[in-house]
């Protein structure tokens, strides 16, 4: 019996070559709403067949329930467990991303298809949102596209800790002068501001220097790799800092988006 394969493309209207692939119909049904909320659109089979697959650029995440072998790797002890639940390591022809007790991604060098095994991840799982966000960040890095945890605001966007942002992300495409959130695509112009919240400020804001903004952005991306930031991301951060203003904003005046 032939497996029914389904594909979802990230930000289809922008043409990013980043996809999630399902072979398990029940898993797809369970996670479809979450995947769509994160900016993916389901493709017809005929649409996907027209897409040129380039191993060095296209990234397809095969999302599956973890097998028993993979589950042991997800749950077992790791060399970086003392630093937190997430880690990246190199193994032969792979970079391996692991979220302990929840999921694992095998990132094949020079291959379009990456494989993910997940467990304990339901349709409202913040851990799964984190795993998918890490995938998007890694997949878009070669294009110089940056991902942060954060939410849009009237002035631009605010960069936050994952939990404070309800695990939402901001994707910044510097070359196309826009940023993307779950609310849609917004153009970047001379009025766009990046906000950093500060508990010590009261009823006032403070402008960041360009050097402070670069430092802040460099340490707050959702890109996770044991090799450090991709050089294209570094270049984009410097370019972004030249185009926008960084503002330190009093946390007491910020009204966070309500959790979904």
Secondary structure, 3 states (H helix, E strand, C coil): CCCCCEEEEECHHHCCCEEEEECCHHHHHHHHHHHHHCCEEECCHHHHHCCCCCCCCCEEEEEEECCHHHHHHHHCCCCCHHHCCEEEEEECCEEEEEECCCEEEEEECCCCEEEEEECCCCCCCHHHHHHHHHHHHHHHHCCCCEEEEEEECCCEEEECCCCCCCCCEEEEECCCCEEEECCEEEECCCCCEEEEEECCCCCCCEECCHHHHHHHHHHCECCCCCCCCCHHHHHHHHHHHHHCEEEEEEHHHCCCCCCC
